Structure formats: C-alpha cells, structure tokens
Amino acid sequence: MSTISPNEIARLQVCLRRLLGSQGLTVNPPPRAGLSVELAVNGEVIGTLHRDEEEGEVSYNLNIVLLEEDLPPKA
C-alpha cells in the first residue's frame, strides 16, 4: 500500500460525500506518520482508507468498522 497525498484526500472526500450522500463525512490525514487515512462521520472515525497501485492503476480500499454496541437493539 502506498501513501495517500493531501490532494487525493481532498478528492476522496468529495467522491465519498457524493456517493454516500453525507456532507458530515470527512477524510482525515493520518494522525501520525505510518498510520492510515481515517474516514469520519460527524467527527466519529468509522474506518480507514488505503491506496493501492498495481501495474500503473491506482485504487482505494475503504474499510468500515461497525461495533455491535452501536447497532440498534435486537427486534
């Protein structure tokens, strides 16, 4: 996996806000060197983004973590 540039972070935020329909979504640079770019909704980190470059083609992997304690009660 390769580093995500500040320009890519801004472009990913625009794309994800459009795709997921949430202006409260932010893509944040890593808090420290060597950590992942973070995806947050209304300030709460919900996942990470990773960049992959293979044979000259770039793709981004989004990993979203949902905790059971955040789910609504069982029916």
N, C-alpha and C positions, 0 to 999 in steps of 0.2 A: 504494500500500500504506500502511496506517496502523499506528500504534504498538500493540503488544500490552501490555495493562495487567498488573500483578502478579496481579490476580485471575484474568485469563484464562490467564496462565502456569500457575497452580496447577490450574485446571480442565482445561487441555490435558494436563498431566502425568497427572492421574487418568484421563482418557479414553484417552490413548495407552498407559498401563500396562495398562489393561484390554484394549484392542483388540489389542495386540501381545504380551500375556502376559509382560511383563518388569518386575519391581519394580526392576531395576537401571537403568531408563530415567529420565532426568531432563530437564526442560525448564528451561533456564537463561536468565535475563535477559541482554541484550546486555552484553558485557564493557565496551563504551564506547558513548556516545551515537552514534546514527546507524548502529550495526551491527545485525545480525539476532539474533533469539532463537535459541539453539542447542539442538539435541537431542543428548543424550549417552547412551551405554550404558556402564555401569560406569566412568564418568569420561572415556570417549573420545568426542569430538564426532564425530557421524556425519552431521549435517545441520543444516538451518535451517528455521525456521517463519516464515511471513509471514501477515499479516492483510489481508483484502480486504473492503471494504464497498461494495456496489453496490446502489442503489435500496433502501436500508434493510436489506438482507440481508448478514449477516456470514459469511464463510467463511475457512478457514485453508488455506494451501498448505504442504505438507511436502516439502522437497527433501532426499533422502538421497544422499550421495556414497559410492560404493564404489570403492576403489582396486584395481587388478588385483593389486598386490603383497599385498593382504590375502585374496585368494581362495585356496582350496586348490589344490595342484598339479594340472596337467592330467592327465587319465587316460591 
